[in-house]
Amino acid sequence: MTPSVKRSCGDCTLCCKVMAIEALAKPANAWCQHCKPGRGCAIYAARPGECEDFACLWLVNDLLDERWKPSRSKLVVTTSEDGIEVRCDPGSPNAWRKEPYAGDIRAWAAEGERNDMTVVVIAGQRLILVTPDREFDLGIVGSDERIVRELEGTKVVDARVVRESNGLDASPCRIGDAIPNRA
């Protein structure tokens, strides 16, 4: 993704904490060894391709106003093949429940329900599937597991985690960078 012409990371380095970086064997929710929080990357010119290619939605989507800047909101918003992922700063796992974030997340969930897309909040290692009227706390989802949604029409009425080998025909929700890719 190409960052917005109007925005730059500036003092924000939250992605360097909440995102996993495979090339550096950096797990999610831990500071990258090369990050200088609030200042930037010490190896910026030689950073891995996955860092170079990454841009949070605040950088690339002018619909997310200044309140959504990750260093302010304590949330990094990204997309996945299935929808939107909201990653919380481990030090602020409930930031997504505050306004204006909670209202926006519910609105995205309503839009997602109409368009077969998901909204997932990642707080620490916990995954929470958000729908317009409910939250499904799915706990820790392993690399050999996936989320299966039970639908009535387009409305999500239940969600559970199953091992991929179960071969279920239900509507799966694959979560991207928060856990190992299951593409």
DAMO-V461039 format. One record per run of one state. SS is the DSSP state (H for helix, E for strand, C for the rest). FROM is the first residue (numbers start at 0). TO is the last residue. If there is no record, write none. Layout:
# DAMO-V461039
ss=SS from=FROM to=TO
ss=SS from=FROM to=TO
This chain:
# DAMO-V461039
ss=C from=0 to=13
ss=H from=14 to=17
ss=C from=18 to=19
ss=E from=20 to=20
ss=H from=21 to=23
ss=C from=24 to=24
ss=E from=25 to=25
ss=C from=26 to=33
ss=E from=34 to=35
ss=C from=36 to=38
ss=E from=39 to=40
ss=C from=41 to=42
ss=H from=43 to=45
ss=C from=46 to=47
ss=H from=48 to=52
ss=C from=53 to=55
ss=H from=56 to=59
ss=C from=60 to=64
ss=H from=65 to=67
ss=C from=68 to=68
ss=H from=69 to=72
ss=C from=73 to=73
ss=E from=74 to=79
ss=C from=80 to=81
ss=E from=82 to=87
ss=C from=88 to=88
ss=H from=89 to=91
ss=C from=92 to=93
ss=H from=94 to=96
ss=C from=97 to=99
ss=H from=100 to=113
ss=C from=114 to=116
ss=E from=117 to=122
ss=C from=123 to=124
ss=E from=125 to=129
ss=C from=130 to=133
ss=E from=134 to=139
ss=C from=140 to=143
ss=E from=144 to=151
ss=C from=152 to=153
ss=E from=154 to=162
ss=H from=163 to=165
ss=C from=166 to=169
ss=E from=170 to=172
ss=C from=173 to=182
